[in-house]
Amino acid sequence: MSTAMPFPTPDDTAETYWNGFYRSLDRSVDSPPGPNALLVEEVGPLSPGTALDLGCGFGGDAIWLATQGWRVTAVDVSGAALERAGEYAARADVAERIDWQRHDLTATFPAGTHDLVCAQFLHSPMERPGQRDAILRRALDAVAPGGSLLVTGHTGIPDSMKDTPFDVHLPTTTELRAALRPDPAVWSTVTERAATREATGPDGRSFTHRDMMLRLVRTQAYA
């Protein structure tokens, strides 16, 4: 499956851009992309509860969480992505465990609190300065006491993506924590690390991804 990213046009909204991207991908694929390996590593030991997956795309992470016993609210701006994700969930026999919701997270946010709120590679060429930070600050409010906010992201653009429209800032964990400003009386940092992984691009060449992971646990409710 090719994942080449188109450049936005002046008329694009986040919804039209991502609908166009997901509709361009191969419809013959019978299963979603596998879950993010960093998510599996971090969440695997946790007891299942309720989860909120922000920017779920074709649902690889949401479906994996559901197979592990989580009840998942999975959100994306693209109705095209959510339609495909729902088909994949039905094939995996976990459709009843996932609530698919369409949100432009710069404007609306799903209701409720969750034991796990995760945002895996929530980057977009449609992003404006400060929008991602604002979304993740809202994500903090969606974490139930005892629950986790898990954010993974790129910290550098690999060579395979040098001709893509991604020119947004990709923060380190230190920069992300500074932007989120978690109250130390309420939040504890459980995981904060950089990670590298090898991958193969559509042209068959290998390249290195430079990623980060931050997991905060809400130790108590706000007063």
C-alpha positions in Angstrom: 0.0 0.0 0.0 1.5 3.3 -1.0 1.3 6.1 1.6 2.6 9.0 -0.5 1.2 12.2 0.9 -0.4 14.7 -1.5 0.2 18.4 -1.0 -2.9 20.3 0.2 -4.7 22.6 -2.2 -5.9 26.1 -1.2 -9.5 24.8 -1.2 -8.8 21.8 1.1 -10.2 21.4 4.6 -8.8 18.8 7.0 -11.8 16.6 6.1 -11.4 16.9 2.3 -7.7 16.4 2.4 -7.8 13.2 4.5 -10.8 11.8 2.6 -8.8 12.2 -0.6 -5.7 10.6 1.0 -7.6 7.5 2.4 -9.7 7.0 -0.8 -6.4 6.9 -2.8 -5.2 3.8 -0.9 -5.6 0.3 -2.1 -9.1 -1.0 -1.5 -8.0 -4.6 -2.1 -6.3 -4.9 1.3 -8.4 -7.1 3.5 -7.0 -6.1 6.9 -6.0 -2.8 8.5 -2.4 -1.9 9.1 -1.0 -3.5 12.2 -1.0 -1.6 15.5 1.8 0.8 16.4 4.5 -1.3 18.0 5.2 1.4 20.6 1.5 1.3 21.6 1.6 -2.5 21.9 4.7 -2.4 24.0 3.3 0.3 26.4 -0.3 -0.7 26.7 0.1 -4.5 26.6 0.7 -4.8 30.3 -2.3 -2.6 31.3 -5.6 -3.9 32.4 -8.3 -3.2 29.7 -10.9 -0.5 30.3 -12.2 2.3 28.1 -9.9 3.9 25.5 -10.1 6.9 23.2 -8.0 6.7 20.0 -7.4 10.1 18.4 -6.7 10.2 14.7 -7.5 6.5 14.3 -7.2 6.3 10.4 -8.0 2.8 9.2 -8.3 1.6 12.8 -5.2 -0.6 13.3 -4.7 0.6 16.9 -8.4 0.7 17.8 -9.0 -2.8 16.5 -5.9 -4.2 18.4 -7.1 -2.5 21.6 -10.6 -4.1 21.1 -9.0 -7.5 20.6 -7.2 -7.0 24.0 -10.5 -6.4 25.8 -10.7 -2.6 25.6 -13.9 -0.7 24.7 -12.8 1.9 22.3 -14.0 5.3 21.0 -12.1 5.8 17.8 -12.0 9.2 16.2 -10.9 10.6 12.8 -11.7 13.6 10.7 -12.1 11.4 7.6 -15.4 9.7 7.0 -13.7 7.6 4.3 -11.2 6.3 6.8 -13.9 5.5 9.4 -15.9 3.6 6.8 -13.0 1.3 6.0 -12.1 1.0 9.7 -15.6 -0.2 10.4 -15.3 -2.9 7.7 -12.0 -4.1 9.1 -13.5 -4.2 12.7 -16.4 -6.3 11.5 -14.0 -8.8 9.8 -12.0 -8.9 13.1 -15.2 -9.6 15.0 -14.8 -6.6 17.3 -17.3 -4.2 15.8 -19.4 -4.1 18.9 -16.4 -3.0 21.0 -15.6 0.1 19.0 -17.6 3.4 18.6 -16.4 5.2 15.5 -16.9 8.9 15.6 -16.0 11.7 13.1 -14.5 14.8 14.6 -12.4 17.6 13.4 -10.5 17.8 16.7 -9.7 21.5 16.1 -13.4 22.1 16.5 -15.1 19.3 18.4 -14.0 16.6 20.8 -15.6 13.4 21.9 -17.4 13.4 25.2 -16.5 11.5 28.3 -13.5 10.3 30.2 -11.4 7.2 29.5 -8.9 4.9 31.1 -6.6 5.4 28.1 -6.4 8.3 25.7 -3.9 7.8 22.9 -2.7 9.8 20.0 -0.4 7.9 17.6 1.4 10.1 15.1 -1.2 12.8 15.2 0.6 14.9 12.6 -1.1 16.6 9.6 0.1 18.9 6.8 -3.2 20.8 7.5 -2.0 21.6 11.0 -1.7 25.2 12.0 0.7 26.4 14.8 -0.6 25.4 18.2 -3.5 23.2 17.0 -1.9 19.9 17.9 -0.9 21.1 21.4 -4.5 22.4 22.0 -5.9 19.0 21.0 -3.6 17.2 23.3 -4.4 19.5 26.2 -8.1 18.6 25.7 -7.0 15.0 25.7 -5.6 15.5 29.2 -9.1 16.4 30.4 -10.5 13.2 28.8 -8.3 10.9 31.0 -10.1 9.4 34.0 -8.3 9.3 37.4 -5.8 6.4 37.3 -5.8 6.5 33.5 -3.1 7.3 31.0 -2.5 9.8 28.2 -0.2 8.1 25.7 1.3 10.2 22.8 3.7 8.9 20.2 5.0 10.9 17.3 7.8 11.5 14.9 10.7 13.7 16.0 12.2 13.9 12.5 11.2 13.4 8.9 12.8 10.3 7.4 14.3 10.4 4.0 11.4 8.5 2.6 9.1 11.5 3.4 11.4 14.3 2.3 9.2 15.1 -0.7 6.0 15.1 1.3 4.1 18.2 2.6 5.1 17.6 6.3 6.8 20.8 7.3 5.1 21.1 10.7 7.2 21.1 13.9 7.8 17.6 15.3 8.4 18.1 19.1 10.6 16.1 21.4 9.1 14.8 24.7 10.5 17.7 26.5 8.8 20.2 24.2 5.6 18.3 24.4 5.5 18.3 28.2 6.2 22.0 28.1 3.3 22.5 25.8 0.9 20.3 27.8 1.8 21.8 31.1 0.6 18.9 33.2 0.0 19.8 36.9 2.6 17.8 38.9 0.1 17.4 41.7 -2.3 15.6 39.3 0.0 13.9 36.8 3.0 11.6 36.9 5.3 10.8 34.0 5.5 7.1 33.6 7.3 6.8 30.2 9.3 9.4 28.4 11.7 8.2 25.7 13.0 8.4 22.2 12.8 5.4 19.9 14.1 4.5 16.5 12.7 1.9 14.1 13.6 0.6 10.7 11.0 0.5 8.0 10.8 -0.2 4.3 9.3 2.5 1.9 7.1 1.8 -1.1 10.2 1.8 -3.3 11.7 -1.0 -1.3 14.5 1.0 0.3 15.0 0.9 4.1 15.0 4.0 6.3 15.0 5.0 9.9 12.1 6.6 11.8 13.0 8.7 14.8 10.0 8.7 17.2 9.1 9.7 20.7 6.8 8.4 23.4 5.3 10.2 26.4 2.9 8.5 28.8 1.3 10.5 31.7 -0.8 8.9 34.4 -3.5 10.9 36.1 -3.0 10.2 39.7 -6.0 12.1 41.0 -8.9 14.2 39.9 -8.6 18.0 39.6 -9.8 19.8 42.7 
